[in-house]
């Protein structure tokens, strides 16, 4: 139920944050704060230690995301539509709420999966209940979706491809990595969006933005690089030969070592 409540709270906070603080700032604050919130949840609730590898990857990803935000904000200042300080602060605050709820439903889904629930069932339960909570919002504000065929087509595409397909794959990832790692890897989203804006829309990305993209890719490389396994222990051959009488006697049972977790 906690995950469903987080799913219901995330979209209003996320999209209102982009409306008030701007697309770049709202996206960066929402997505960039999620890994830190996820790590905090796992540290407080699950008592999970933060590894040096995760901290390195998170530092690279957050730094790259901030650089992308600065690059896009510098371009946005050249156009009209200046925002008030109050609206920007409120938008950043809602972005932090969005990041926390994103981390919360990711953690809740991972907890269900770790208890034996399949990833499809876990994501379906969390997002199904969350979708029911969002139905009043759809009824109150969703009229433009049916205003034209193009709006309906875009809404259908958003529901099937980024949402349904994306979160099915996200649930599969949560079955294999902790929620903090999954949310940190999602820092790749603004980097991919910036590259697509250059390749598809024709926007220009300054060198500061490309540096941010490189740092986010470095975060992905750090978190997904395979770790070197520990070599198996080699048993030493016996140095003495047992007598026939000792060989015939059964071995003495050994008591298990205390605090043995193997």
VEXTI-456875 format. One line per field, with one value per residue (C-alpha): y, x negated, z negated; residue in three letters. Coordinates in Angstrom, 2 decimals, decimal comma, padded with zeros to 5 digits, m for minus. Each point is the difference from the previous one (the first is absolute). Layout:
BEGIN
Y [Y  ...] .
X [X  ...] .
Z [Z  ...] .
code [ALA  ...] .
% end
This chain:
BEGIN
Y [000,00  002,34  m000,51  000,72  003,24  001,02  m000,76  002,13  002,92  m000,12  001,28  003,09  000,99  m000,70  001,80  002,94  000,32  000,25  002,55  002,26  m000,38  m000,84  m003,27  m000,20  000,91  m002,04  m003,10  000,24  000,56  m002,79  m002,61  001,17  m000,13  m003,49  m001,98  001,87  m000,51  m003,69  m000,47  001,75  m002,28  m003,14  001,26  000,81  m002,84  m002,85  000,96  m000,36  001,36  002,40  m001,45  002,10  m001,08  001,36  003,28  000,43  m000,71  002,27  002,84  m000,30  m000,22  002,89  002,20  m000,74  000,65  003,36  001,00  m000,93  002,12  002,96  m000,34  m000,13  002,81  002,23  m000,52  000,59  003,40  001,29  m000,36  001,46  m001,40  001,04  m001,58  001,50  m001,09  m001,28  m002,20  m001,36  m000,84  m001,70  m001,93  m001,18  m001,07  m002,02  m001,50  m001,25  m001,49  m001,70  m001,40  m001,39  m001,63  m001,45  m001,56  m001,17  m001,94  m001,44  m001,23  m001,39  m001,91  m001,38  m001,12  m001,92  m001,63  m001,00  m001,79  m002,28  002,03  000,06  003,33  000,23  m000,62  002,42  002,83  m000,73  000,16  003,18  001,88  m001,45  001,31  003,24  000,41  m000,37  002,81  002,19  m000,56  003,13  002,07  m001,47  000,75  003,57  000,95  m002,62  001,55  001,31  m003,59  m000,61  003,40  m001,24  m003,17  001,22  000,55  m003,44  m001,59  001,71  m001,03  m003,62  m000,01  001,45  m002,65  m002,98  000,77  002,22  m001,07  m003,62  m001,30  002,16  m001,06  m003,67  000,20  002,04  m002,74  m002,61  002,06  000,30  m003,79  m000,02  003,17  002,06  002,90  002,53  m001,37  m000,01  003,60  001,05  m001,61  002,00  003,10  m001,03  001,29  003,74  m000,79  m002,08  002,74  002,60  m002,14  m000,69  003,72  000,56  m002,87  000,19  003,52  001,77  001,77  000,94  m001,29  002,11  m001,62  000,17  m002,18  m002,54  m000,18  m000,80  m002,74  m001,51  m000,01  m001,72  m002,64  m000,42  m000,56  m002,73  m001,62  000,00  m001,56  m002,66  m001,11  m003,64  m000,59  m002,39  m003,17  m001,40  m003,01  m003,27  m001,13  m002,83  m002,80  m001,19  m003,72  m002,00  m000,09  m003,16  m003,46  m001,33  m003,50  m002,75  000,18  003,81  m000,29  m002,57  002,10  002,46  003,67  002,03  002,46  003,62  002,63  002,83  003,21  002,75  002,76  m002,09  001,58  m002,32] .
X [000,00  m002,93  m001,22  003,46  000,27  m003,43  001,05  003,11  m002,01  m002,88  001,60  001,71  m003,18  m002,27  001,99  000,90  m003,70  m000,84  002,80  m001,18  m003,80  m000,46  m000,48  m003,75  000,01  003,12  m001,33  m003,48  001,23  002,59  m002,25  m003,24  001,34  001,50  m003,26  m000,82  003,53  m000,13  m003,32  001,40  003,06  m002,15  m002,39  002,77  002,44  m002,17  m003,24  m001,86  m003,52  m000,86  m002,87  m002,86  000,91  003,54  m001,23  m002,45  002,67  002,52  m002,53  m000,74  003,66  001,12  m002,87  000,82  003,70  m000,73  m002,23  002,78  002,42  m002,39  m000,50  003,72  000,78  m002,61  001,74  003,43  m001,09  m000,42  003,76  003,17  001,93  m001,89  001,31  000,40  m002,23  002,99  001,19  m003,52  m000,48  003,41  m000,85  m003,32  001,79  002,52  m002,91  m001,45  003,40  000,07  m003,50  000,94  003,22  m001,91  m002,51  002,80  001,98  m003,22  m000,95  003,50  m000,02  m003,48  001,15  002,93  m002,29  m002,53  002,81  000,70  002,56  m000,76  m001,10  003,07  002,40  m001,83  m000,05  003,60  001,19  m001,90  000,90  003,52  000,94  m001,84  001,91  003,30  m001,07  m000,71  003,40  001,56  m002,88  000,65  003,72  m000,64  m002,79  m000,05  002,55  m002,69  m001,15  003,24  000,05  m001,67  m001,31  m003,58  000,40  001,55  m002,82  m002,68  001,76  000,24  m003,67  m001,00  002,05  m001,30  m003,66  m001,61  002,31  001,06  m003,08  m002,40  001,26  000,21  m003,72  m000,58  001,70  m002,21  m003,02  001,22  000,00  m003,77  m001,38  000,85  002,41  m002,80  m001,97  003,06  000,89  m003,62  m000,05  003,12  m002,22  m000,71  003,48  m000,79  m003,24  001,88  002,64  m002,70  m001,65  003,36  000,75  m003,22  000,48  003,77  001,16  m003,16  m000,84  m003,58  m001,71  m002,90  m003,26  001,16  002,97  m002,16  m002,24  003,09  000,98  m003,49  000,20  003,40  m001,36  m002,91  002,53  001,62  m003,38  m000,95  003,27  000,28  m003,64  m000,36  m001,80  m002,92  001,02  m001,91  m002,17  001,00  m002,04  m002,40  m000,15  m003,45  m000,81  m000,37  m003,53  000,31  001,25  002,70  m000,41  002,49  001,54  000,54  001,28  002,59  001,31  002,77  m000,95  000,89  002,86  m000,97  002,15  001,10  m001,87  001,90  001,53  m000,50  002,18  m001,03] .
Z [000,00  m000,67  003,56  001,44  m002,00  001,30  003,59  m000,49  m001,36  002,50  003,27  m001,48  m001,83  002,99  002,70  m002,26  m000,82  003,71  000,49  m002,84  000,12  003,68  001,83  m000,59  m003,68  m000,81  001,74  m001,49  m003,57  000,22  001,59  m001,63  m003,55  000,40  m000,46  m003,21  m001,33  000,96  m001,78  m003,08  m000,04  000,32  m002,69  m002,51  000,67  001,33  m001,81  003,31  000,17  002,80  002,04  001,29  003,52  m000,35  m001,47  002,89  002,60  m001,72  m000,19  003,72  000,93  m002,17  001,20  003,63  m000,55  m001,65  002,92  002,43  m002,02  000,06  003,76  000,74  m002,46  001,69  003,34  m001,54  m001,41  003,54  000,69  m001,49  m002,94  m003,11  m003,20  m003,44  m002,85  m001,95  002,86  000,55  m003,68  m000,13  003,16  m001,46  m003,19  002,00  001,93  m003,28  m000,86  003,41  m000,54  m003,39  001,27  002,97  m002,39  m002,31  002,61  001,44  m003,47  m000,61  003,30  m000,70  m003,47  001,52  002,57  m002,67  m001,87  002,96  001,98  003,73  001,44  002,25  m002,88  m002,30  002,52  001,02  m003,60  m000,85  003,19  000,24  m003,43  000,69  003,25  m001,84  m002,33  003,03  001,67  m001,62  001,42  003,46  m000,21  m001,13  002,43  002,77  002,39  002,43  000,59  001,91  001,67  003,20  001,59  m000,34  m003,75  m000,42  002,04  m002,10  m003,21  001,18  000,98  m003,38  m001,82  001,98  000,80  m002,67  m002,84  000,52  001,83  m001,97  m003,41  000,96  000,79  m003,16  m002,04  001,63  m000,98  m003,60  m000,18  000,58  m001,65  m003,13  000,36  m000,64  002,96  002,27  m000,81  000,49  003,44  000,85  m000,04  003,59  000,92  000,24  001,86  002,59  000,27  000,68  002,69  001,66  m000,04  001,95  002,46  000,57  m000,82  001,14  m003,25  m000,83  m003,13  m001,35  m001,11  m003,62  000,91  001,82  m003,07  m002,05  002,45  m000,29  m003,81  000,06  002,38  m002,42  m002,81  002,12  000,64  m003,70  m001,16  002,72  000,27  m001,07  m003,27  m000,27  m001,79  m002,92  001,03  m001,62  m002,98  000,70  m002,56  m001,01  000,38  m003,24  m001,33  m002,11  000,85  m002,29  m001,47  000,98  m003,47  000,26  003,52  m001,07  m002,89  000,84  000,01  m003,02  000,68  m000,06  m001,60  002,25  m000,46  m001,78  002,15  003,13  002,73  002,81] .
code [UNK  UNK  UNK  UNK  UNK  UNK  UNK  UNK  UNK  UNK  UNK  UNK  UNK  UNK  UNK  UNK  UNK  UNK  UNK  UNK  UNK  UNK  UNK  UNK  UNK  UNK  UNK  UNK  UNK  UNK  UNK  UNK  UNK  UNK  UNK  UNK  UNK  UNK  UNK  UNK  UNK  UNK  UNK  UNK  UNK  UNK  UNK  UNK  UNK  UNK  UNK  UNK  UNK  UNK  UNK  UNK  UNK  UNK  UNK  UNK  UNK  UNK  UNK  UNK  UNK  UNK  UNK  UNK  UNK  UNK  UNK  UNK  UNK  UNK  UNK  UNK  UNK  UNK  UNK  UNK  UNK  UNK  UNK  UNK  UNK  UNK  UNK  UNK  UNK  UNK  UNK  UNK  UNK  UNK  UNK  UNK  UNK  UNK  UNK  UNK  UNK  UNK  UNK  UNK  UNK  UNK  UNK  UNK  UNK  UNK  UNK  UNK  UNK  UNK  UNK  UNK  UNK  UNK  UNK  UNK  UNK  UNK  UNK  UNK  UNK  UNK  UNK  UNK  UNK  UNK  UNK  UNK  UNK  UNK  UNK  UNK  UNK  UNK  UNK  UNK  UNK  UNK  UNK  UNK  UNK  UNK  UNK  UNK  UNK  UNK  UNK  UNK  UNK  UNK  UNK  UNK  UNK  UNK  UNK  UNK  UNK  UNK  UNK  UNK  UNK  UNK  UNK  UNK  UNK  UNK  UNK  UNK  UNK  UNK  UNK  UNK  UNK  UNK  UNK  UNK  UNK  UNK  UNK  UNK  UNK  UNK  UNK  UNK  UNK  UNK  UNK  UNK  UNK  UNK  UNK  UNK  UNK  UNK  UNK  UNK  UNK  UNK  UNK  UNK  UNK  UNK  UNK  UNK  UNK  UNK  UNK  UNK  UNK  UNK  UNK  UNK  UNK  UNK  UNK  UNK  UNK  UNK  UNK  UNK  UNK  UNK  UNK  UNK  UNK  UNK  UNK  UNK  UNK  UNK  UNK  UNK  UNK  UNK  UNK  UNK  UNK  UNK  UNK  UNK  UNK  UNK  UNK  UNK  UNK  UNK  UNK  UNK  UNK  UNK  UNK  UNK  UNK  UNK  UNK  UNK  UNK  UNK] .
% end
